[in-house]
Amino acid sequence: MKKLIQTLKHIWAIDELRNKIVVTLALVLTYRLGTQITLPGIDPNKIEAASAAAQGNGLLGIFDMFAGGAFSQASILALGIMPYISASIFMQLMTILVPQLQKIQKEGDSGRKKINQWTRYLTVIVTAFQAGAYVAYLNSPGYAPAIIAAYAPYFWFSTVITLTAGTLFVMWLGEKIQDKGLGNGTSIIIMVGILARLPQSIIQEFSAKGKNKNETKSDQKRVNENETYSTIERRLEVRNST
């Protein structure tokens, strides 16, 4: 433990590393604060109740985990960094399958800059499609009551614009972490989202197990009571017959 503390002191004593750590923490904090801002036109209390009732199982639960809980909270950063990752994977595949893109990638820094720029454009398109799907998700019976009635006529348009801007902002944060902070910005944002969601997931898991145990005990108790009643009825029938 003492060696770890000494190592941290030595790291903090280096000006360049200290500045990178401070920048990384500041950008990560900015991201986490953004995940707590609810979309315009959404009642925060109602969306919280709806997400608690849904309990985020399945694929949407995994997506919510990577977004650090922003997906279920209808945050302005609900889509997180995932559209950018999807666009990056697509462009990497295209550079393998399309010879023209391979040539551009081999041009050096200028080629990589072109690929990165096209990836950003593709991220906007992917985000717009995912944002439209997310609006449809919010209009489902479980979440529709959370939409404020006065905001409903232009909720679709404003939400798509807000979510697209939010994803681009998260992408920018990742690039800044990579340029001026420590490590890969995209990986750090994903890690922070998972860690932020981890305590709540653990609590939900233990709560579900406790609930199942209580239900099992109550079911066993009912079975025992039914068996007792059946035994008493049989004895009464035997006495009456004698």
TORKOL-4160 file (C-alpha; in steps of 0.2 Angstrom, whole numbers, padded with zeros to 4 digits, m for minus):
242
<pt num="1" X="0000" Y="0000" Z="0000"/>
<pt num="2" X="0014" Y="0012" Z="0004"/>
<pt num="3" X="0023" Y="0008" Z="m0012"/>
<pt num="4" X="0006" Y="0012" Z="m0021"/>
<pt num="5" X="0005" Y="0029" Z="m0012"/>
<pt num="6" X="0023" Y="0033" Z="m0016"/>
<pt num="7" X="0020" Y="0029" Z="m0034"/>
<pt num="8" X="0005" Y="0040" Z="m0035"/>
<pt num="9" X="0015" Y="0054" Z="m0027"/>
<pt num="10" X="0029" Y="0052" Z="m0040"/>
<pt num="11" X="0016" Y="0053" Z="m0054"/>
<pt num="12" X="0007" Y="0068" Z="m0047"/>
<pt num="13" X="0024" Y="0077" Z="m0045"/>
<pt num="14" X="0027" Y="0076" Z="m0064"/>
<pt num="15" X="0018" Y="0092" Z="m0072"/>
<pt num="16" X="0014" Y="0084" Z="m0088"/>
<pt num="17" X="0006" Y="0068" Z="m0081"/>
<pt num="18" X="m0003" Y="0079" Z="m0068"/>
<pt num="19" X="m0011" Y="0090" Z="m0081"/>
<pt num="20" X="m0016" Y="0075" Z="m0091"/>
<pt num="21" X="m0025" Y="0067" Z="m0076"/>
<pt num="22" X="m0034" Y="0083" Z="m0072"/>
<pt num="23" X="m0040" Y="0086" Z="m0090"/>
<pt num="24" X="m0046" Y="0068" Z="m0091"/>
<pt num="25" X="m0055" Y="0069" Z="m0074"/>
<pt num="26" X="m0063" Y="0085" Z="m0079"/>
<pt num="27" X="m0069" Y="0078" Z="m0096"/>
<pt num="28" X="m0076" Y="0062" Z="m0088"/>
<pt num="29" X="m0085" Y="0073" Z="m0075"/>
<pt num="30" X="m0092" Y="0083" Z="m0089"/>
<pt num="31" X="m0099" Y="0068" Z="m0098"/>
<pt num="32" X="m0106" Y="0061" Z="m0081"/>
<pt num="33" X="m0115" Y="0078" Z="m0078"/>
<pt num="34" X="m0122" Y="0077" Z="m0096"/>
<pt num="35" X="m0130" Y="0060" Z="m0093"/>
<pt num="36" X="m0140" Y="0067" Z="m0079"/>
<pt num="37" X="m0148" Y="0081" Z="m0090"/>
<pt num="38" X="m0165" Y="0075" Z="m0096"/>
<pt num="39" X="m0172" Y="0078" Z="m0114"/>
<pt num="40" X="m0183" Y="0093" Z="m0116"/>
<pt num="41" X="m0201" Y="0088" Z="m0115"/>
<pt num="42" X="m0198" Y="0073" Z="m0103"/>
<pt num="43" X="m0205" Y="0073" Z="m0085"/>
<pt num="44" X="m0190" Y="0067" Z="m0075"/>
<pt num="45" X="m0200" Y="0059" Z="m0061"/>
<pt num="46" X="m0211" Y="0050" Z="m0073"/>
<pt num="47" X="m0197" Y="0043" Z="m0084"/>
<pt num="48" X="m0188" Y="0037" Z="m0068"/>
<pt num="49" X="m0204" Y="0028" Z="m0063"/>
<pt num="50" X="m0206" Y="0020" Z="m0080"/>
<pt num="51" X="m0188" Y="0014" Z="m0081"/>
<pt num="52" X="m0189" Y="0007" Z="m0063"/>
<pt num="53" X="m0204" Y="m0003" Z="m0069"/>
<pt num="54" X="m0196" Y="m0009" Z="m0085"/>
<pt num="55" X="m0180" Y="m0014" Z="m0075"/>
<pt num="56" X="m0170" Y="m0013" Z="m0092"/>
<pt num="57" X="m0168" Y="m0031" Z="m0096"/>
<pt num="58" X="m0161" Y="m0039" Z="m0112"/>
<pt num="59" X="m0152" Y="m0029" Z="m0126"/>
<pt num="60" X="m0159" Y="m0012" Z="m0120"/>
<pt num="61" X="m0152" Y="m0016" Z="m0103"/>
<pt num="62" X="m0134" Y="m0019" Z="m0111"/>
<pt num="63" X="m0136" Y="m0003" Z="m0121"/>
<pt num="64" X="m0141" Y="0006" Z="m0105"/>
<pt num="65" X="m0125" Y="m0001" Z="m0096"/>
<pt num="66" X="m0113" Y="0005" Z="m0109"/>
<pt num="67" X="m0122" Y="0022" Z="m0109"/>
<pt num="68" X="m0120" Y="0023" Z="m0090"/>
<pt num="69" X="m0139" Y="0023" Z="m0087"/>
<pt num="70" X="m0142" Y="0038" Z="m0098"/>
<pt num="71" X="m0153" Y="0027" Z="m0110"/>
<pt num="72" X="m0166" Y="0023" Z="m0097"/>
<pt num="73" X="m0166" Y="0041" Z="m0090"/>
<pt num="74" X="m0169" Y="0049" Z="m0107"/>
<pt num="75" X="m0154" Y="0059" Z="m0105"/>
<pt num="76" X="m0147" Y="0071" Z="m0119"/>
<pt num="77" X="m0133" Y="0059" Z="m0120"/>
<pt num="78" X="m0144" Y="0043" Z="m0121"/>
<pt num="79" X="m0136" Y="0036" Z="m0136"/>
<pt num="80" X="m0118" Y="0039" Z="m0129"/>
<pt num="81" X="m0103" Y="0034" Z="m0139"/>
<pt num="82" X="m0111" Y="0019" Z="m0147"/>
<pt num="83" X="m0116" Y="0027" Z="m0164"/>
<pt num="84" X="m0098" Y="0033" Z="m0166"/>
<pt num="85" X="m0091" Y="0015" Z="m0163"/>
<pt num="86" X="m0104" Y="0008" Z="m0175"/>
<pt num="87" X="m0098" Y="0020" Z="m0189"/>
<pt num="88" X="m0079" Y="0017" Z="m0185"/>
<pt num="89" X="m0082" Y="m0002" Z="m0186"/>
<pt num="90" X="m0091" Y="0000" Z="m0203"/>
<pt num="91" X="m0077" Y="0011" Z="m0210"/>
<pt num="92" X="m0064" Y="m0001" Z="m0204"/>
<pt num="93" X="m0073" Y="m0015" Z="m0214"/>
<pt num="94" X="m0074" Y="m0004" Z="m0229"/>
<pt num="95" X="m0056" Y="0000" Z="m0229"/>
<pt num="96" X="m0053" Y="m0019" Z="m0230"/>
<pt num="97" X="m0066" Y="m0022" Z="m0243"/>
<pt num="98" X="m0065" Y="m0007" Z="m0254"/>
<pt num="99" X="m0048" Y="m0005" Z="m0263"/>
<pt num="100" X="m0050" Y="0014" Z="m0266"/>
<pt num="101" X="m0052" Y="0017" Z="m0247"/>
<pt num="102" X="m0037" Y="0006" Z="m0244"/>
<pt num="103" X="m0027" Y="0017" Z="m0255"/>
<pt num="104" X="m0033" Y="0033" Z="m0246"/>
<pt num="105" X="m0028" Y="0025" Z="m0229"/>
<pt num="106" X="m0011" Y="0021" Z="m0235"/>
<pt num="107" X="m0008" Y="0039" Z="m0239"/>
<pt num="108" X="m0002" Y="0043" Z="m0222"/>
<pt num="109" X="m0009" Y="0056" Z="m0210"/>
<pt num="110" X="m0019" Y="0065" Z="m0224"/>
<pt num="111" X="m0027" Y="0048" Z="m0228"/>
<pt num="112" X="m0031" Y="0044" Z="m0210"/>
<pt num="113" X="m0039" Y="0062" Z="m0208"/>
<pt num="114" X="m0050" Y="0059" Z="m0223"/>
<pt num="115" X="m0056" Y="0042" Z="m0216"/>
<pt num="116" X="m0059" Y="0050" Z="m0198"/>
<pt num="117" X="m0069" Y="0064" Z="m0206"/>
<pt num="118" X="m0080" Y="0052" Z="m0216"/>
<pt num="119" X="m0082" Y="0042" Z="m0200"/>
<pt num="120" X="m0089" Y="0058" Z="m0192"/>
<pt num="121" X="m0101" Y="0061" Z="m0206"/>
<pt num="122" X="m0107" Y="0043" Z="m0205"/>
<pt num="123" X="m0109" Y="0045" Z="m0186"/>
<pt num="124" X="m0121" Y="0059" Z="m0189"/>
<pt num="125" X="m0132" Y="0048" Z="m0200"/>
<pt num="126" X="m0131" Y="0033" Z="m0189"/>
<pt num="127" X="m0136" Y="0044" Z="m0174"/>
<pt num="128" X="m0151" Y="0051" Z="m0183"/>
<pt num="129" X="m0157" Y="0034" Z="m0187"/>
<pt num="130" X="m0155" Y="0028" Z="m0169"/>
<pt num="131" X="m0162" Y="0044" Z="m0162"/>
<pt num="132" X="m0178" Y="0041" Z="m0172"/>
<pt num="133" X="m0179" Y="0023" Z="m0165"/>
<pt num="134" X="m0176" Y="0030" Z="m0148"/>
<pt num="135" X="m0191" Y="0042" Z="m0150"/>
<pt num="136" X="m0202" Y="0028" Z="m0155"/>
<pt num="137" X="m0196" Y="0018" Z="m0140"/>
<pt num="138" X="m0201" Y="0033" Z="m0129"/>
<pt num="139" X="m0218" Y="0034" Z="m0137"/>
<pt num="140" X="m0221" Y="0016" Z="m0132"/>
<pt num="141" X="m0235" Y="0013" Z="m0119"/>
<pt num="142" X="m0223" Y="0011" Z="m0104"/>
<pt num="143" X="m0214" Y="0028" Z="m0107"/>
<pt num="144" X="m0227" Y="0038" Z="m0117"/>
<pt num="145" X="m0234" Y="0046" Z="m0101"/>
<pt num="146" X="m0217" Y="0054" Z="m0097"/>
<pt num="147" X="m0219" Y="0065" Z="m0112"/>
<pt num="148" X="m0226" Y="0082" Z="m0108"/>
<pt num="149" X="m0242" Y="0085" Z="m0118"/>
<pt num="150" X="m0238" Y="0103" Z="m0123"/>
<pt num="151" X="m0221" Y="0097" Z="m0130"/>
<pt num="152" X="m0228" Y="0082" Z="m0140"/>
<pt num="153" X="m0231" Y="0091" Z="m0157"/>
<pt num="154" X="m0212" Y="0094" Z="m0159"/>
<pt num="155" X="m0205" Y="0081" Z="m0148"/>
<pt num="156" X="m0199" Y="0070" Z="m0162"/>
<pt num="157" X="m0189" Y="0084" Z="m0171"/>
<pt num="158" X="m0181" Y="0091" Z="m0156"/>
<pt num="159" X="m0176" Y="0075" Z="m0148"/>
<pt num="160" X="m0167" Y="0069" Z="m0164"/>
<pt num="161" X="m0158" Y="0085" Z="m0165"/>
<pt num="162" X="m0153" Y="0085" Z="m0146"/>
<pt num="163" X="m0148" Y="0066" Z="m0147"/>
<pt num="164" X="m0137" Y="0069" Z="m0162"/>
<pt num="165" X="m0129" Y="0084" Z="m0155"/>
<pt num="166" X="m0126" Y="0074" Z="m0138"/>
<pt num="167" X="m0117" Y="0060" Z="m0147"/>
<pt num="168" X="m0106" Y="0072" Z="m0157"/>
<pt num="169" X="m0102" Y="0080" Z="m0140"/>
<pt num="170" X="m0097" Y="0064" Z="m0132"/>
<pt num="171" X="m0087" Y="0060" Z="m0148"/>
<pt num="172" X="m0078" Y="0076" Z="m0146"/>
<pt num="173" X="m0075" Y="0073" Z="m0127"/>
<pt num="174" X="m0067" Y="0056" Z="m0132"/>
<pt num="175" X="m0056" Y="0064" Z="m0145"/>
<pt num="176" X="m0050" Y="0077" Z="m0132"/>
<pt num="177" X="m0047" Y="0064" Z="m0119"/>
<pt num="178" X="m0036" Y="0055" Z="m0132"/>
<pt num="179" X="m0027" Y="0071" Z="m0137"/>
<pt num="180" X="m0024" Y="0080" Z="m0120"/>
<pt num="181" X="m0028" Y="0067" Z="m0107"/>
<pt num="182" X="m0023" Y="0049" Z="m0103"/>
<pt num="183" X="m0028" Y="0033" Z="m0113"/>
<pt num="184" X="m0040" Y="0030" Z="m0127"/>
<pt num="185" X="m0055" Y="0042" Z="m0125"/>
<pt num="186" X="m0068" Y="0031" Z="m0132"/>
<pt num="187" X="m0063" Y="0016" Z="m0121"/>
<pt num="188" X="m0062" Y="0028" Z="m0105"/>
<pt num="189" X="m0080" Y="0034" Z="m0109"/>
<pt num="190" X="m0087" Y="0016" Z="m0111"/>
<pt num="191" X="m0077" Y="0011" Z="m0095"/>
<pt num="192" X="m0084" Y="0025" Z="m0085"/>
<pt num="193" X="m0102" Y="0021" Z="m0091"/>
<pt num="194" X="m0100" Y="0003" Z="m0085"/>
<pt num="195" X="m0093" Y="0008" Z="m0069"/>
<pt num="196" X="m0107" Y="0021" Z="m0065"/>
<pt num="197" X="m0120" Y="0008" Z="m0069"/>
<pt num="198" X="m0112" Y="m0007" Z="m0059"/>
<pt num="199" X="m0117" Y="m0003" Z="m0041"/>
<pt num="200" X="m0136" Y="m0001" Z="m0047"/>
<pt num="201" X="m0134" Y="m0017" Z="m0056"/>
<pt num="202" X="m0127" Y="m0026" Z="m0041"/>
<pt num="203" X="m0141" Y="m0019" Z="m0030"/>
<pt num="204" X="m0155" Y="m0025" Z="m0043"/>
<pt num="205" X="m0147" Y="m0042" Z="m0044"/>
<pt num="206" X="m0147" Y="m0045" Z="m0025"/>
<pt num="207" X="m0165" Y="m0037" Z="m0023"/>
<pt num="208" X="m0171" Y="m0049" Z="m0037"/>
<pt num="209" X="m0163" Y="m0064" Z="m0027"/>
<pt num="210" X="m0170" Y="m0059" Z="m0011"/>
<pt num="211" X="m0187" Y="m0057" Z="m0019"/>
<pt num="212" X="m0186" Y="m0074" Z="m0027"/>
<pt num="213" X="m0181" Y="m0081" Z="m0010"/>
<pt num="214" X="m0196" Y="m0073" Z="m0001"/>
<pt num="215" X="m0208" Y="m0079" Z="m0015"/>
<pt num="216" X="m0201" Y="m0097" Z="m0013"/>
<pt num="217" X="m0204" Y="m0096" Z="0006"/>
<pt num="218" X="m0221" Y="m0090" Z="0004"/>
<pt num="219" X="m0225" Y="m0103" Z="m0009"/>
<pt num="220" X="m0218" Y="m0117" Z="0003"/>
<pt num="221" X="m0228" Y="m0110" Z="0017"/>
<pt num="222" X="m0244" Y="m0111" Z="0007"/>
<pt num="223" X="m0241" Y="m0129" Z="0002"/>
<pt num="224" X="m0238" Y="m0133" Z="0020"/>
<pt num="225" X="m0254" Y="m0125" Z="0025"/>
<pt num="226" X="m0264" Y="m0134" Z="0012"/>
<pt num="227" X="m0256" Y="m0150" Z="0017"/>
<pt num="228" X="m0261" Y="m0147" Z="0035"/>
<pt num="229" X="m0279" Y="m0142" Z="0030"/>
<pt num="230" X="m0280" Y="m0158" Z="0020"/>
<pt num="231" X="m0274" Y="m0169" Z="0034"/>
<pt num="232" X="m0286" Y="m0161" Z="0046"/>
<pt num="233" X="m0301" Y="m0164" Z="0034"/>
<pt num="234" X="m0296" Y="m0182" Z="0032"/>
<pt num="235" X="m0296" Y="m0185" Z="0051"/>
<pt num="236" X="m0313" Y="m0177" Z="0053"/>
<pt num="237" X="m0320" Y="m0187" Z="0039"/>
<pt num="238" X="m0313" Y="m0203" Z="0047"/>
<pt num="239" X="m0321" Y="m0198" Z="0064"/>
<pt num="240" X="m0337" Y="m0194" Z="0056"/>
<pt num="241" X="m0338" Y="m0211" Z="0047"/>
<pt num="242" X="m0334" Y="m0220" Z="0063"/>
